[in-house]
Amino acid sequence: MTIEMSPADQAKFIAAKRATQYVEDGMRVGLGTGSTAAWLVRCLGEMVKNDGLQITGVPTSTRTADLAREVGIRVSTLDEVKWLDVTIDGADEYDANLNLIKGGGGALLQEKIVATASDQMVVIADVSKQVEALGAFPLPIEIIPFGWQTTKTLVEETLINLDVMGRSSALRLDRDKPFITDEGNYILDLHLRRIGNARQVSLVLNQIPGVVENGLFIDICDVIVIGHGDGTVELRDINNGTVTHDKVEIVDGDNLFSEF
């Protein structure tokens, strides 16, 4: 059955399809989590099926692992492969320096570990995720369940001394219960509105007892592939200082992909 894609979905798909060009036969590939990353996994699955692409995927969540196996990608763990050639993932926000907020899907801890264990991190996104200053999207932090309310209080008190516009936080819920990460932890979403010094916020938050990791990805992303609904993509390479443009053709069958 043919499924019509919305302009937003098409932009995500275009970015994901273009990002597959960073993957070569025999690579060890970190597979991100979230709606945009799911397009990437499905595109790679098509290449495995139709082109004989042989890769080893290291998923950043159980749901990504399930999808990767479903589309025929060989799945392994970071402990088994040790190091990755490239990680491709989405982002909830990105700024001009390719700093990111991630964790909207609840997998920020594994996503950050996998991304930093890679020769290159490629982010796929649509233009709506670009911001002048990070913080409009709530910043997720992963915390241990023990004493989580004390951790929440400490976080909010610490934010008073940081360059942010908002200081409230909320425990992420799954219906009427706390959302549980793959590592068995909770997530606090910080409503900061604007982060003046993302590097400082990241360092300070990680010093608070009970905080495992935060969703600020600073100096981790190497390339961002920005998809547009008309099939055009913009590629920003922070290391080379280049911005290039490309066109991705949508062929018959491409719109059979559905968001996962």
Secondary structure in CASP SS format (residue, H / E / C, confidence):
PFRMAT SS
TARGET T0000
AUTHOR 0000-0000-0000
METHOD secondary structure of the structure
MODEL  1
M C 1.00
T C 1.00
I C 1.00
E C 1.00
M C 1.00
S C 1.00
P H 1.00
A H 1.00
D H 1.00
Q H 1.00
A H 1.00
K H 1.00
F H 1.00
I H 1.00
A H 1.00
A H 1.00
K H 1.00
R H 1.00
A H 1.00
T H 1.00
Q H 1.00
Y H 1.00
V C 1.00
E C 1.00
D C 1.00
G C 1.00
M C 1.00
R E 1.00
V E 1.00
G E 1.00
L E 1.00
G C 1.00
T C 1.00
G C 1.00
S H 1.00
T H 1.00
A H 1.00
A H 1.00
W H 1.00
L H 1.00
V H 1.00
R H 1.00
C H 1.00
L H 1.00
G H 1.00
E H 1.00
M H 1.00
V H 1.00
K H 1.00
N H 1.00
D H 1.00
G C 1.00
L C 1.00
Q C 1.00
I C 1.00
T E 1.00
G E 1.00
V E 1.00
P E 1.00
T C 1.00
S C 1.00
T H 1.00
R H 1.00
T H 1.00
A H 1.00
D H 1.00
L H 1.00
A H 1.00
R H 1.00
E H 1.00
V C 1.00
G C 1.00
I C 1.00
R E 1.00
V E 1.00
S C 1.00
T C 1.00
L H 1.00
D H 1.00
E H 1.00
V H 1.00
K C 1.00
W C 1.00
L E 1.00
D C 1.00
V E 1.00
T E 1.00
I E 1.00
D E 1.00
G C 1.00
A C 1.00
D C 1.00
E E 1.00
Y E 1.00
D C 1.00
A C 1.00
N C 1.00
L C 1.00
N C 1.00
L E 1.00
I E 1.00
K C 1.00
G C 1.00
G C 1.00
G C 1.00
G C 1.00
A C 1.00
L H 1.00
L H 1.00
Q H 1.00
E H 1.00
K H 1.00
I H 1.00
V H 1.00
A H 1.00
T H 1.00
A C 1.00
S E 1.00
D C 1.00
Q C 1.00
M E 1.00
V E 1.00
V E 1.00
I E 1.00
A E 1.00
D E 1.00
V H 1.00
S H 1.00
K H 1.00
Q E 1.00
V C 1.00
E C 1.00
A C 1.00
L C 1.00
G C 1.00
A C 1.00
F C 1.00
P C 1.00
L E 1.00
P E 1.00
I E 1.00
E E 1.00
I E 1.00
I C 1.00
P C 1.00
F C 1.00
G C 1.00
W H 1.00
Q H 1.00
T H 1.00
T H 1.00
K H 1.00
T H 1.00
L H 1.00
V H 1.00
E H 1.00
E H 1.00
T H 1.00
L H 1.00
I C 1.00
N C 1.00
L C 1.00
D C 1.00
V E 1.00
M C 1.00
G C 1.00
R C 1.00
S E 1.00
S E 1.00
A E 1.00
L E 1.00
R C 1.00
L E 1.00
D E 1.00
R C 1.00
D C 1.00
K E 1.00
P E 1.00
F C 1.00
I C 1.00
T C 1.00
D C 1.00
E C 1.00
G C 1.00
N C 1.00
Y E 1.00
I E 1.00
L E 1.00
D E 1.00
L E 1.00
H E 1.00
L C 1.00
R C 1.00
R C 1.00
I E 1.00
G C 1.00
N C 1.00
A H 1.00
R H 1.00
Q H 1.00
V H 1.00
S H 1.00
L H 1.00
V H 1.00
L H 1.00
N C 1.00
Q C 1.00
I C 1.00
P C 1.00
G C 1.00
V E 1.00
V E 1.00
E E 1.00
N E 1.00
G C 1.00
L E 1.00
F E 1.00
I C 1.00
D C 1.00
I C 1.00
C C 1.00
D C 1.00
V E 1.00
I E 1.00
V E 1.00
I E 1.00
G E 1.00
H C 1.00
G C 1.00
D C 1.00
G C 1.00
T E 1.00
V E 1.00
E E 1.00
L E 1.00
R E 1.00
D E 1.00
I C 1.00
N C 1.00
N C 1.00
G C 1.00
T E 1.00
V E 1.00
T E 1.00
H E 1.00
D E 1.00
K E 1.00
V C 1.00
E C 1.00
I C 1.00
V C 1.00
D C 1.00
G C 1.00
D H 1.00
N H 1.00
L H 1.00
F C 1.00
S C 1.00
E C 1.00
F C 1.00
END
